Every structure is written in C-alpha cells, then in structure tokens.
Amino acid sequence: MIAYITAFAAGLASFFTPCVLPLLPGYLSLISGFSASELSKSDNKNATRKAVINSLFFTAGFSIAFSFLGAAASSLGNILFEYKYILLKIFGIVLFFMGIHMTGILNFKVLNYEKRFSMKKIKPGHLGSFFMGFAFALGWSPCIGPILAGILALAASSEKILQGIALLFVYSMGLAIPFILSALLTARFFKWIAKYKNALRYTEKVAGIIIAILGILLFFNKLMIN
C-alpha cells in the first residue's frame, strides 16, 4: 500500500514541477486548438469543454504509455530476479543522487538532458490528444525523469507484471487528476499559476527530497512490493 501511495504522490509532484505546470497553458492550447488567451476567458464555455474532453484523451495516452513502461520494468525485474536485491541497492543509490540533484545540492549535467517529441505536427482532436499524451510520457525532462525513474524502480522490484502496471497507472492518476481539473478550471487555474509561479522551484526541491528518501528505502529493501 505504501508503494501505491508513494506512486500517486509522485504523480502529483510531477504535475507541480517547473517542467509541467508552467507549460500547462501550452499543453491545453495544443490539445484544444484554442489559444491560451481564449482558454483564459471564463465565459468561453466551448473552449473549456473542448479542453476538458481532449484532456481526457491526453491523460489516457500518457497513462497507457506509463503502464507499458511499468510492465517492461516488472518484466526486467523478473528476468533478473536472481540479482534483484543487488539491483535494488543500485537503484537506491542512483535514486538518492537523482534526488540530491533535484534539490540543487549537487548538479549532474547528464540529468539536465531534455528530450521532447514534437507535438506541433499533431492535429488537435481526440486521437491527436491521445498521441500527444503518449509522446509526453516518452519524453525525458530534468524534473519528471528522476521521479518517473523512482517509480519504475519500484515496478522492477514487484513480483508480478500486473503489479508494475498498477503502480505506473496509479502514478499516472496522480498526474492526470490535476491535469483534468486544470482544464475544467482554465481561467482560474491560469491566474493561480501566474500568482504562484515563483514558488514552483520549491516544489522541485521537495520532490528531490522525496526521491532521495525513496532511494534510501529501496536500498534497505523497505518498499519492495510483495
């Protein structure tokens, strides 16, 4: 149960990182076909409705992609079952330093690498939003990457593939729920982002501390899913 709560919290933390929240107006604009200024108007019900519907397809896209990654991580863990406890030690050490990197105490340049699939060529709509979400999940960002790596490490320690899928699905829900709510409350949410954007850097530091702790727990085998 602790692992699933951790996964959901990690999804929430991913949403509030500087790599996602400030870019939210752009994501909603891409999937809805409306500009950020049009979405920010509280009386534009058509834009809000389209943003909400397409956000469901967008979140479905990244939820399925993350679930596939969970299945792959669990499969790898089962293949290397004989060395699982050694791998947990390695995962724990790597996650600890990833977390320290996110806090800003240390800076590892390799983790600053960012890879995003271009979404501009994908047309807005239900299917387009789904593929945008899928592409979003497969991109590496300095903020989400270490958090996702931590949850994948948990999935690799699970005994069954379905557990790994469930773990990544729960992570996806932590990211999806606020995303859909932001589409529903576009005008008010944009104002909230503008008001608290300077506080986002602290969110990444808090997420870094959580990842570092997760690394310690993995190292001592305190989060292995039975």
N, C-alpha and C positions, 0 to 999 in steps of 0.2 A: 504493500500500500504506500509506503514511504517513497518508493521509486516513482510511482504514478503521480503522487502529489508533487514531487520534485520536477517531473516532466511537465506537468501543467504550469507550475510556477516558472519554469524555464521558457515556456511558450509566451507567457505574459511578459517576462523580462525581455524576450526577443522583440516583442512589439514596441516596447518603450525605449529601445536603444536608438542612438542617433543615426543608425543605418536604416531604420524603418520609419519611425514616427515623423521626422521632418519631411520625408519623401511621400508621406501618405496622400497629400493633395494631388501629387503627380500620378500615383497609382490609381486613385479614384477617377482622375481625369481620363487616364488611358482606358480603363475598363468601361467607363460610362459613355465616352465620346463627348462629354461636356468639359468646358474649361473650368479651372479652379475657381475663377470669379463667378461663373454661373452656378457652380455647386455651392458656393458660399452664401447664395441668396436663399433665405429661409422660406420664401414664397414660391420657389421653383420646385414644385412637387414632382413634376415629370423627371427632372434631373435626379432628384433624391431617389425616386422609385427605381430608376434605371441603375443608379449606383448600387442600391441595396441588392437588387436581383443579380446583377453581374458580380457583385462581391461574393455572393453565394457560390457562383461558378469558379471564381478566382480562388477562394479558400478551399473548394473541393479539389481544385487542381494541385495546390501545394500539399494538401492533406494526403492525397493518393501518392504523390511523389515521395513525401517523407515516410509514408508507410512502406513503400518499396525499399527505401533505404534501411528502414528498421528490419525488414525481412532479410536483406542482404547482410546486415551486421550480425543478426542472430545466426544465419547460416554459416558465416565465417567463424563465429564463436563455437558452433557445434563441430565444425571441421577441425578446429584447433583445440578441441576440448581438453586434450591431454596437457596442453600448455596454458589452459585458461587462467590459472592462478598467477602464472608468470606474466601473462598478458595484462591482467588486472593491475599488477604492480606497475607495468609500463604505462598503461592508460592513466593510472592515478598520477604518476609523475608528470606526464605530458599535460594532463588537465590542470594540475596545480600550477605549472608555469604559464599555461594559457590564461588562467585566471589572474595570475600576477601581472601578466602583460596587459590585460583589460583594465586593471586598476591604475596602470600608468607607472607603477613602481619600477618595472623593467620594461624595456621595449625590444621586442624581437622583430626585426624587419620583415622576416618571412611571413609573419602573421598579419602584416599590413597589406598583403596582396589582396586584390579585389577582382572578382570575375563576375560579370553580369551578362546574361543573354539579352540581346537587343529585343525589346518588346514593341518598338515603334512600327515595325513592319506588320505586326499582327493587328487585324482589324477589330474594333470594339464589337462586342456581341457576346452571346452565351458561350459559344465554342472558343472564340478568341480569348475571352476572360479565363476560361479553363486552362488554355495553353499558356497564358501569361502567368497564371499561378504555378503551373508545373515548372516553367522556366525560372520563376522566382525561387523555388525550392532548390534548384540545382546550382544556383549561383553561390559563390563564396564571398562573404563580406567580413571585414575585421571585427564586426560586432556580433553577428549571428553565428559565424563559423565556429568559434570556440564553444558557444553554448550548445549548438547542434552536435558538435563532436562529443560533448559530455553525455548527451542523451544516447547517442549512437554507441558509446562505450558501455552504457548501461544495457542497451539492447544486446550487445555482444556477450554480456555476462548472463543473459537469460537462458533458460533450459530449452525453451521451445520457440519456434519461429513466430507463432501466433502471439507470444508474449512480447517479442520485439516489435511486431506490427502494432500491437495495442499501445505500447509505450510511446512510439512515434506518433500514433494517432492522438493520444492524449496531449502530447506536446503541440500538435497541430491545432487542437481545440483551444489551447491557451493562447495561441497566436490568432486564431480565426475569430473567436468571440468578440474581442475588442475591435477587430478589423470591420466586422459586420456592423457593430454598434456605431462605429465612426462614420460608416456610410449612411446609416439611418439618421444620425445627428450631425450631418455635414457642416452646416453653418456654425453651430455651437462648438463643434469639435475643432474647426479651423481657428476659431477665436481662442480656444483653450490652448492649442499648440503655440499660437503667437505669444500668448501670455507667459507660458512656462517653458519656452524653448531653451532658455539658458540653464534650466535645471536638468536637461537631458544628460549632460556629461556625468552627473552623479549617478544616473541610472546605470550607465555602463560600468562605473566603478563598483556599484553594489552587485551587479551581475558577475563581475570579475571575482569578487569575494566569494559569491555562491559557487562559482565554478572551481575555485581553489579548494573550497571545503569539500565539494563533490569529489575532487581528485584525491583528497586525503581519505575520504570514506571508502572510495574504490580501492585505494592502496591497501587499506586494512580490511577489505572484503566486508564492509558493513552495509552495502547496498545491493548485493547480488540477489537477483530475483530467483526464487525457488519455484 
